[in-house]
Amino acid sequence: MINARTCLGTHDILFITLDSLRYDVAVTALQNGLTPHLESLLPKTGWEKRHTPGNFTYAAHQAFFAGFLPTPIEPGRHPRLFGVEFPGSETTTEETCLFQAPNIVAGFAQHNYHTLCIGGVGFFNQQSPLGNTLPDLFQESHWHETFSVTNRFSTKHQIDCILDTLQQQSSEQRLFLFLNISATHQPSCIFTEDATEDSTETQAAALAYADSQLPPLFAAMQKRAPLLCIICSDHGTAFGEEGYWGHRISHPVVWEVPYLECLLPQRGDRK
């Protein structure tokens, strides 16, 4: 586990959720060479399999922002990267970045981080009170219809927004950036020619597209400062297994998610 406490104030934080991405799809895409940028970040062992704390987007992200990232799949009490202080917590250690705040987003803000949300799926669309609940945790949030699940170029539009926003931020200002990538959410069939139904193959194609858009984001972020990066799925999704479709159900393909955490060095001159 990374000592997140020692990163506070020196590292920017990049937290990416690949919405609805199944663990088995992420592994197969990696093995087939479809995700070269993610491969460059992953250890030789590949994606870590973890259990999500929630089986749909809203529940999972509420847990994430409270400091409960996906849990290592092996039995035991696993220390957490981030946490908020509350009585009886058993999974924080001296290496946990611990905040006296209602959530980790507010905690980073208390430590002079600028908190930025780039939404994707409907729970971040700011079109309703519910769609504002998660974005309102952040000091700055952006969503546009071109970021949504039905746009074939959603990840490009999201990252273009980030790059424009970063130009307005001093590199001396530490940043907590959250990005919810919508491309891997249904309907992923839009990423496969002639496909009319979502499947593991269409989700792999969506993941390959998202991966192809990531290099400019990482280049821009690593110009600013050293980077603590977390990339994971919020939950998986069923494609007909045992008659199940979608998520918000208790099935292994929903509960098991890919997870990565890593430290990346600063590269290039800071402006």
Secondary structure per residue as TSV (DSSP state, phi and psi in degrees):
chain	resnum	aa	ss	phi	psi
A	1	M	-	360.0	139.1
A	2	I	-	-69.6	140.3
A	3	N	-	-79.8	90.6
A	4	A	G	-69.3	-26.8
A	5	R	G	-63.4	-36.4
A	6	T	G	-75.4	-12.4
A	7	C	G	-85.9	-16.4
A	8	L	T	-63.9	123.1
A	9	G	T	92.0	-17.8
A	10	T	T	-108.8	-27.3
A	11	H	S	-113.0	142.3
A	12	D	E	-75.0	153.9
A	13	I	E	-114.4	125.7
A	14	L	E	-118.8	116.7
A	15	F	E	-120.6	114.0
A	16	I	E	-116.6	128.4
A	17	T	E	-110.5	126.6
A	18	L	E	-91.0	95.2
A	19	D	T	-60.9	128.3
A	20	S	T	72.2	7.1
A	21	L	-	-70.9	125.8
A	22	R	-	-77.2	148.7
A	23	Y	H	-62.4	-45.5
A	24	D	H	-66.2	-33.0
A	25	V	H	-67.1	-43.7
A	26	A	H	-60.9	-41.6
A	27	V	H	-66.4	-46.7
A	28	T	H	-63.2	-42.1
A	29	A	H	-61.6	-39.5
A	30	L	H	-64.0	-47.2
A	31	Q	H	-62.6	-30.9
A	32	N	T	-90.0	5.9
A	33	G	T	73.0	22.5
A	34	L	-	-85.6	-12.6
A	35	T	-	-129.7	65.9
A	36	P	H	-63.5	-33.5
A	37	H	H	-71.3	-45.5
A	38	L	H	-60.9	-37.4
A	39	E	H	-59.7	-35.9
A	40	S	H	-67.6	-20.2
A	41	L	H	-93.8	-25.8
A	42	L	S	-80.0	151.8
A	43	P	-	-69.3	170.6
A	44	K	T	-60.5	-25.4
A	45	T	T	-76.8	-8.7
A	46	G	-	83.7	-156.0
A	47	W	-	-64.0	141.1
A	48	E	E	-87.0	133.0
A	49	K	E	-84.3	127.9
A	50	R	E	-134.5	168.6
A	51	H	E	-101.2	131.0
A	52	T	-	-77.7	149.3
A	53	P	S	-80.6	-4.4
A	54	G	-	-150.5	144.8
A	55	N	S	-98.4	13.8
A	56	F	S	-152.8	169.7
A	57	T	H	-57.7	-49.6
A	58	Y	H	-62.5	-49.0
A	59	A	H	-62.7	-44.4
A	60	A	H	-63.3	-44.5
A	61	H	H	-72.3	-32.8
A	62	Q	H	-59.3	-40.7
A	63	A	H	-67.8	-44.5
A	64	F	H	-56.5	-46.9
A	65	F	H	-73.8	-11.7
A	66	A	T	-89.7	0.3
A	67	G	T	100.5	6.3
A	68	F	-	-103.8	81.6
A	69	L	-	-72.1	169.7
A	70	P	-	-51.4	141.5
A	71	T	E	-94.1	133.2
A	72	P	E	-49.6	141.0
A	73	I	S	-75.4	-19.5
A	74	E	S	-72.0	146.2
A	75	P	S	-60.1	151.5
A	76	G	S	132.1	171.8
A	77	R	-	-92.3	113.8
A	78	H	-	-103.4	123.8
A	79	P	-	-60.6	150.4
A	80	R	-	-106.9	149.2
A	81	L	S	-64.1	-48.9
A	82	F	E	-125.1	154.7
A	83	G	E	-161.3	162.2
A	84	V	E	-116.5	141.1
A	85	E	-	-67.1	129.3
A	86	F	-	-154.5	149.1
A	87	P	T	-61.3	137.3
A	88	G	T	88.2	2.3
A	89	S	-	-63.5	131.3
A	90	E	-	-114.9	3.0
A	91	T	S	-124.9	25.8
A	92	T	-	-112.3	145.6
A	93	T	-	-133.1	-174.0
A	94	E	T	-66.5	-16.2
A	95	E	T	-93.3	-7.7
A	96	T	S	-77.3	133.3
A	97	C	E	-79.0	103.8
A	98	L	E	-108.5	132.0
A	99	F	E	-117.7	146.3
A	100	Q	S	-94.7	79.3
A	101	A	S	-158.0	163.0
A	102	P	S	-73.5	-17.8
A	103	N	S	-159.5	166.4
A	104	I	H	-72.3	-25.8
A	105	V	H	-63.5	-48.7
A	106	A	H	-63.1	-34.7
A	107	G	H	-62.1	-45.3
A	108	F	H	-64.0	-39.1
A	109	A	H	-61.1	-37.9
A	110	Q	H	-62.7	-25.1
A	111	H	T	-100.0	26.9
A	112	N	T	68.2	26.0
A	113	Y	-	-86.1	142.8
A	114	H	E	-85.0	126.9
A	115	T	E	-104.2	126.0
A	116	L	E	-131.5	127.8
A	117	C	E	-115.6	127.0
A	118	I	E	-113.8	106.1
A	119	G	-	-78.5	167.7
A	120	G	-	-139.1	-77.2
A	121	V	S	-76.4	177.0
A	122	G	G	-58.4	-29.2
A	123	F	G	-70.2	-4.1
A	124	F	G	-119.2	11.9
A	125	N	S	-84.3	-3.2
A	126	Q	-	56.7	23.5
A	127	Q	S	-98.0	-1.6
A	128	S	S	-156.9	167.3
A	129	P	H	-55.2	-41.6
A	130	L	H	-65.6	-40.8
A	131	G	H	-69.4	-8.5
A	132	N	H	-100.5	-13.2
A	133	T	H	-58.4	-50.7
A	134	L	T	-74.2	-47.0
A	135	P	G	-58.3	-32.2
A	136	D	G	-68.5	-9.6
A	137	L	G	-70.3	-20.5
A	138	F	S	-100.6	153.3
A	139	Q	S	-68.3	-31.7
A	140	E	E	-140.0	134.6
A	141	S	E	-144.1	148.1
A	142	H	E	-136.0	139.5
A	143	W	-	-150.8	142.6
A	144	H	-	-142.0	154.9
A	145	E	G	-55.8	-29.2
A	146	T	G	-73.0	-8.3
A	147	F	G	-89.1	-3.1
A	148	S	S	-82.3	173.8
A	149	V	T	-67.0	-19.7
A	150	T	T	-95.0	-0.3
A	151	N	-	-95.8	123.4
A	152	R	T	-64.2	-20.8
A	153	F	T	-117.8	30.5
A	154	S	H	-58.8	-44.2
A	155	T	H	-64.9	-39.9
A	156	K	H	-59.2	-45.3
A	157	H	H	-63.7	-40.5
A	158	Q	H	-63.0	-45.3
A	159	I	H	-72.2	-34.7
A	160	D	H	-58.8	-40.4
A	161	C	H	-62.6	-42.9
A	162	I	H	-61.7	-46.9
A	163	L	H	-61.5	-39.7
A	164	D	H	-64.4	-41.1
A	165	T	H	-67.8	-38.5
A	166	L	H	-64.0	-30.6
A	167	Q	T	-64.6	-20.2
A	168	Q	T	-93.1	-1.9
A	169	Q	S	-109.3	132.4
A	170	S	-	-64.8	141.9
A	171	S	T	-68.3	-14.4
A	172	E	T	-79.1	-17.5
A	173	Q	S	-84.7	117.4
A	174	R	-	-70.2	149.4
A	175	L	E	-132.0	134.0
A	176	F	E	-110.1	106.7
A	177	L	E	-109.0	123.8
A	178	F	E	-113.4	130.6
A	179	L	E	-128.1	120.4
A	180	N	E	-100.1	106.3
A	181	I	E	-82.0	120.0
A	182	S	-	-88.7	-15.7
A	183	A	T	-58.0	-35.6
A	184	T	T	-80.7	-7.5
A	185	H	S	-79.3	156.7
A	186	Q	S	-60.8	143.3
A	187	P	-	-89.5	106.8
A	188	S	G	-77.1	-9.8
A	189	C	G	-63.9	-16.8
A	190	I	G	-69.0	-11.9
A	191	F	G	-95.8	1.6
A	192	T	S	-127.9	121.8
A	193	E	T	-59.8	133.6
A	194	D	T	71.5	1.0
A	195	A	-	-77.3	138.4
A	196	T	-	-118.5	-4.9
A	197	E	S	-138.8	142.0
A	198	D	-	-69.6	148.9
A	199	S	-	-158.5	175.8
A	200	T	H	-61.2	-33.7
A	201	E	H	-68.5	-42.0
A	202	T	H	-71.0	-33.6
A	203	Q	H	-68.7	-36.2
A	204	A	H	-62.3	-39.4
A	205	A	H	-64.5	-40.0
A	206	A	H	-63.8	-41.3
A	207	L	H	-64.7	-40.7
A	208	A	H	-60.6	-41.2
A	209	Y	H	-61.5	-49.4
A	210	A	H	-59.0	-43.3
A	211	D	H	-58.2	-39.6
A	212	S	H	-65.1	-19.7
A	213	Q	H	-94.6	-7.7
A	214	L	-	-76.0	-33.2
A	215	P	H	-51.9	-44.5
A	216	P	H	-62.1	-33.8
A	217	L	H	-63.5	-48.9
A	218	F	H	-68.2	-36.8
A	219	A	H	-61.3	-44.0
A	220	A	H	-66.7	-42.4
A	221	M	H	-67.0	-39.2
A	222	Q	H	-76.3	-13.5
A	223	K	H	-72.0	-26.2
A	224	R	H	-78.3	-46.8
A	225	A	S	-172.7	167.9
A	226	P	-	-58.2	154.5
A	227	L	E	-129.3	129.4
A	228	L	E	-99.4	117.6
A	229	C	E	-118.9	131.8
A	230	I	E	-122.3	125.2
A	231	I	E	-127.9	127.3
A	232	C	E	-158.2	172.1
A	233	S	-	-95.4	152.2
A	234	D	S	-83.2	-27.5
A	235	H	-	-173.1	166.0
A	236	G	-	-94.6	-165.1
A	237	T	-	-152.8	148.1
A	238	A	E	-94.5	140.8
A	239	F	E	-119.0	51.1
A	240	G	S	97.3	-0.3
A	241	E	G	-59.4	125.0
A	242	E	G	52.4	28.9
A	243	G	G	85.9	1.9
A	244	Y	-	-92.7	142.3
A	245	W	E	-132.5	142.7
A	246	G	E	82.6	-151.6
A	247	H	S	-138.6	-162.1
A	248	R	S	62.1	34.7
A	249	I	S	-136.8	157.8
A	250	S	-	-99.1	84.4
A	251	H	-	-133.2	146.0
A	252	P	H	-54.1	-34.9
A	253	V	H	-69.4	-17.4
A	254	V	H	-89.8	-40.9
A	255	W	H	-76.6	-29.0
A	256	E	E	-90.5	123.6
A	257	V	E	-131.7	152.2
A	258	P	E	-78.6	147.1
A	259	Y	E	-145.1	141.6
A	260	L	E	-144.9	134.7
A	261	E	E	-132.4	139.5
A	262	C	E	-157.3	159.7
A	263	L	E	-107.0	133.3
A	264	L	E	-123.5	138.9
A	265	P	-	-76.7	160.1
A	266	Q	-	-72.1	140.3
A	267	R	-	-131.8	135.6
A	268	G	S	86.4	173.5
A	269	D	-	-80.9	140.1
A	270	R	-	-85.4	142.5
A	271	K	-	-89.7	360.0
